[in-house]
Amino acid sequence: MAYDKFQILTSTAYPLPTENVDTDQIIPARFLKATERIDFDVNFFRDWRYHQDGTPKPEFPLNKEIYAGSKILVGGRNFGSGSSREHAAWSVYDFGLRCVISSAFADIFKNNCLNVGVLPVQVSAAFADTLFAAIMADPKTEITVDLPNQKVTLVATGASESFVINKYKKDNMLNGFDDIDYLKNIENEITAFAKTTPF
């Protein structure tokens, strides 16, 4: 499945400074029985976003109108820990987020995000604190995530920090490819190689 290309994103951000957010909180296990990829946006952080009667919890950042429409989530340290469920990354994308910024990610969650079109950006703890402070002071604070130059910038002050990403995954994000799309894109090269290489 192809995804929207990721080049340079400037957006406001949802702040979620809680540490050790695990994948069962991101998408509770009871929603993993689905055979189709539907309602993952609705059930994203389901138990944190809603009361048992289904009404929204107004204090939860993802429910606050002041952050509505943000394409970035700034999360606490060790974001995406726990089980390896790919559904957690699906729910991030389906909710409308294209980037999650944190000072530390669980490796499997990070890779799952890269596979489904979500850019996980790891920054220093100090820079994450700077982002949180700016968002709390002004919910309309914008952050620019520049994938070609691998840099995150706080628009209001110009404070920035570089981030690291695997070159293969970077190229796929820039082109809107998943692994299958990448292989299809180099199909002619694969065919040519197969014709000249004995097996």
Buried (B, 14 or more C-beta within 10 A) or exposed (E): EEBEEBEEBEBBBBBBBBBBBBBBBBBBEEBBEEEEEEEBBEBBBBEBBBEEEEEEEEEBBBBBEEBEEBBBBBBBBBBBBBBEBBBBBBBBBBBEBBBBBBBBBBEBBBBBBBBBBBBBBBBEEEBBEBBBEBBEEEBEBBBBBBBEEBBBBBBEEEEBBEBEBEEEBBEBBEBBBBEEBEEEEEEEEEEEEEEEEEE
